[in-house]
Amino acid sequence: MKTWSGIPRIGIAALLACGVSDSLFAQDPSVEQQASRKLYNPPPVFLADSVMGMTVHAPFSKLRRDRQAETEYRRGFVTYTDGDADVRVVLRARTRGVWRKANCEIPPLLLNFVNDSAKKTLFARSDRLRLSMHCRNTDDYEQYVLQEYQLYRVQRLLTPLTFAVRLARVTYVDSEKGDTVATRWGFLQEQDDAFTERTGVKLVGQKGAGPADLDPYESAFFGVFQYFVGNSDFSIRELHNVVLVFREPHHIPVARDFDWSGAVNARYAKPNPVLPIRSVTDRIMRGYCAPPEEYEKVFKLFRDQKDAIYALYRDEIGQLLRPNVVASTLRFFDAFYATINDPKKAQRDIIGACLGGSA
């Protein structure tokens, strides 16, 4: 078995390819639309179907203390092995997040690559990447990272409008002290501007979107997907853990950040106290309302993809999760399928429980 920086090349379903298909509500774009789309040249880091190994060298003793609202970039570099060659890419890194800055040993990082250094490397044309990492240096918290990564894989099975991610075995080295801080699973994620360029949509930064602004199918899909993973930590109107994009003639909400979901069930995750649930594993429908027929299309999509979704938890990536984590996650999914396969439950808990304009 070939290795990349000592990490086995694990077969993963292709994360993306050149010419990603259009949104599900517009499967047959006009010739003019196709011609007007800029030819997209994908970053190499998201083309491979393998786990990568990398080492992040940065002043982690300083990054640990960077917890204010606006943090500065710290100089560092990334190294990885490509065949027999050792590759070094210069970057700047800063901490990100709100809750995580206040609570994690090291907050997650935004990596900003130096273009000249990144040329002809895996990080060419990447510019900036999110690095999702363990909040605390324990096995439990590492499992949360893998669980969230799995949900991006599930999302990718269901819609092309999902952020590109790449699983990595990451070693963190303090560049000032020379100490190894940790070696843990993490994943890289593309930034908003790269996502919109790849998918051919426009990023919308204005808050306040309501049900009438959204594509009916995409709105139904968004709400059902959040219900499926048990995520209530989002707001379309406030753009909290939601990226809003525009494709004529409607806006489309795209879900991201699932570590507070019931499917992950992190020990730190608690629902907003204003919600009538006691645990993140208690599902609640918080998506906007859409026509009933759109929900039926979404339910069919989930039914059609059920075997493929469950297979993700049995493949080589799924096997990185503890058996009890896999078992509890699939039981959580089973409860969702029991709901959508029962018309009365689906009407009561999803279709009839949607929000009219406050999500």
Secondary structure as GFF3:
##gff-version 3
##sequence-region A 1 359
A	DSSP	beta_strand	3	4	.	.	.	ID=ss1
A	DSSP	beta_strand	7	8	.	.	.	ID=ss2
A	DSSP	alpha_helix	31	36	.	.	.	ID=ss3
A	DSSP	three_ten_helix	44	46	.	.	.	ID=ss4
A	DSSP	beta_strand	52	58	.	.	.	ID=ss5
A	DSSP	alpha_helix	60	63	.	.	.	ID=ss6
A	DSSP	beta_strand	74	82	.	.	.	ID=ss7
A	DSSP	beta_strand	85	95	.	.	.	ID=ss8
A	DSSP	alpha_helix	99	103	.	.	.	ID=ss9
A	DSSP	beta_strand	109	113	.	.	.	ID=ss10
A	DSSP	alpha_helix	115	118	.	.	.	ID=ss11
A	DSSP	beta_strand	128	132	.	.	.	ID=ss12
A	DSSP	alpha_helix	139	158	.	.	.	ID=ss13
A	DSSP	beta_strand	165	174	.	.	.	ID=ss14
A	DSSP	beta_strand	180	190	.	.	.	ID=ss15
A	DSSP	alpha_helix	192	199	.	.	.	ID=ss16
A	DSSP	beta_strand	202	204	.	.	.	ID=ss17
A	DSSP	three_ten_helix	211	213	.	.	.	ID=ss18
A	DSSP	alpha_helix	216	229	.	.	.	ID=ss19
A	DSSP	beta_strand	242	247	.	.	.	ID=ss20
A	DSSP	beta_strand	250	255	.	.	.	ID=ss21
A	DSSP	alpha_helix	292	304	.	.	.	ID=ss22
A	DSSP	alpha_helix	306	311	.	.	.	ID=ss23
A	DSSP	three_ten_helix	318	320	.	.	.	ID=ss24
A	DSSP	alpha_helix	323	340	.	.	.	ID=ss25
A	DSSP	alpha_helix	343	349	.	.	.	ID=ss26
A	DSSP	three_ten_helix	351	353	.	.	.	ID=ss27
###
